[in-house]
Amino acid sequence: MQSDAIAHEISQPLEITASADGVLRVGDHEFRCAFGVNGIIDAHSKTEGDGKTPAGRWKLRYVMYRSDRKPCPRTKLPATTISFSDGWCDDPDHPSYNCPVRLPFNGGHEKLWRDDNLYNIVVVLGHNDDPPVPGKGSAIFMHIAKPDYSGTEGCIALSEQDLETLLGLVQYETYICISQ
């Protein structure tokens, strides 16, 4: 008797690598990227506000985007829109540290609705979020780079076109490995 069952391959998580030379690699693709204005640091030494990107392996959690500026990026990651009242808590003394919050908000926070286009597309990285440790860094994202690729506040940034291309390549289980 022959079975009609179809064997499904178990896919391995997709790995993206980003190295201190400012190159992000996935498969045969290479993209220029920017890191924190003060470079890359071991995640255990990361502190809030140090301007350093944490080295390590971080899951790409989900995408946020400005629907008033562009359609939802083509991606297999979960996606949500950014509204005027969206923020991210960066206050180590607040119980919502390193979590999305609604504005107005009574603790220190970052506004996600920005005028400079850098957050038109944001990928939330799984750094210091399970659970968040106060003071070990918050709002570590992948987002759009400044035209001159100058340093971020601790995130990793790519051109808008490269970020959109990358999002089209990722799978639900995708990790980025940032090395010093």
BELVENTA-V240607 format. One record per residue. RES is the residue in three letters. PHI is phi as a letter, one per 20 degrees, with the letter a starting at -180 (NA if undefined). OMEGA is omega in radians with two decimals (NA if undefined). Layout:
# BELVENTA-V240607
{{RES	PHI	OMEGA} {RES	PHI	OMEGA}}
This chain:
# BELVENTA-V240607
{{MET	NA	-3.08} {GLN	e	-3.14} {SER	e	3.05} {ASP	e	-3.12} {ALA	f	3.13} {ILE	d	3.10} {ALA	f	3.11} {HIS	d	3.08} {GLU	f	3.02} {ILE	e	-3.08} {SER	e	3.07} {GLN	e	3.08} {PRO	g	3.09} {LEU	f	3.13} {GLU	d	3.01} {ILE	d	3.07} {THR	d	3.08} {ALA	c	-3.08} {SER	d	-3.06} {ALA	g	3.10} {ASP	f	3.07} {GLY	n	3.12} {VAL	c	3.06} {LEU	d	-3.08} {ARG	c	3.00} {VAL	b	-3.07} {GLY	l	3.13} {ASP	e	-3.07} {HIS	e	3.02} {GLU	c	-3.14} {PHE	c	3.02} {ARG	f	3.11} {CYS	b	3.08} {ALA	d	3.10} {PHE	d	3.12} {GLY	g	-3.12} {VAL	g	3.12} {ASN	d	3.04} {GLY	n	-3.09} {ILE	d	-3.12} {ILE	c	3.02} {ASP	g	-3.06} {ALA	g	-3.13} {HIS	f	-3.14} {SER	e	-3.12} {LYS	f	3.06} {THR	c	3.14} {GLU	g	3.04} {GLY	m	-3.10} {ASP	e	3.13} {GLY	m	-3.10} {LYS	d	3.08} {THR	e	-3.13} {PRO	f	3.04} {ALA	f	3.11} {GLY	q	-3.13} {ARG	d	-3.03} {TRP	c	3.09} {LYS	f	2.98} {LEU	e	-3.01} {ARG	f	-3.12} {TYR	a	-3.11} {VAL	d	2.96} {MET	c	-3.12} {TYR	b	3.10} {ARG	e	-3.10} {SER	f	3.08} {ASP	f	-3.12} {ARG	d	-3.09} {LYS	a	3.07} {PRO	f	3.11} {CYS	g	3.11} {PRO	f	3.07} {ARG	f	-3.09} {THR	a	3.04} {LYS	e	3.10} {LEU	f	3.01} {PRO	g	-3.11} {ALA	c	3.10} {THR	b	3.13} {THR	e	3.05} {ILE	e	3.08} {SER	d	-3.12} {PHE	g	-3.08} {SER	e	3.13} {ASP	e	3.08} {GLY	b	3.11} {TRP	c	-3.09} {CYS	f	3.08} {ASP	d	-3.11} {ASP	e	-3.09} {PRO	g	-3.13} {ASP	e	-3.11} {HIS	d	3.12} {PRO	f	3.14} {SER	e	-3.11} {TYR	g	3.13} {ASN	l	3.08} {CYS	c	3.04} {PRO	f	3.14} {VAL	c	3.07} {ARG	e	3.12} {LEU	e	0.00} {PRO	f	-3.05} {PHE	c	-3.02} {ASN	e	3.09} {GLY	d	3.08} {GLY	f	-3.08} {HIS	b	3.04} {GLU	d	3.06} {LYS	e	3.12} {LEU	e	3.10} {TRP	e	-3.03} {ARG	d	3.12} {ASP	e	-3.00} {ASP	e	3.10} {ASN	m	-3.09} {LEU	f	-3.14} {TYR	d	3.03} {ASN	f	3.01} {ILE	c	3.14} {VAL	c	3.02} {VAL	d	3.14} {VAL	f	3.11} {LEU	e	-3.08} {GLY	e	3.08} {HIS	e	3.04} {ASN	l	-3.10} {ASP	c	-3.03} {ASP	b	-0.07} {PRO	e	3.09} {PRO	f	3.07} {VAL	d	-3.10} {PRO	g	3.08} {GLY	n	-3.08} {LYS	e	3.06} {GLY	o	-3.13} {SER	c	3.06} {ALA	l	3.07} {ILE	e	-3.04} {PHE	c	2.84} {MET	d	-3.08} {HIS	b	-3.10} {ILE	f	-3.13} {ALA	e	2.96} {LYS	f	-3.10} {PRO	g	-3.12} {ASP	e	-3.13} {TYR	l	3.09} {SER	f	-3.00} {GLY	f	3.12} {THR	e	3.07} {GLU	e	-3.14} {GLY	q	-3.13} {CYS	e	2.98} {ILE	d	-3.03} {ALA	c	3.13} {LEU	c	3.03} {SER	f	-3.12} {GLU	g	3.14} {GLN	f	3.14} {ASP	f	3.11} {LEU	f	3.10} {GLU	f	3.10} {THR	f	3.13} {LEU	g	-3.13} {LEU	f	3.07} {GLY	f	-3.12} {LEU	e	-3.01} {VAL	f	3.06} {GLN	d	3.11} {TYR	f	3.10} {GLU	e	3.13} {THR	c	3.13} {TYR	c	3.00} {ILE	d	3.08} {CYS	d	3.14} {ILE	d	-3.10} {SER	d	-3.13} {GLN	e	NA}}
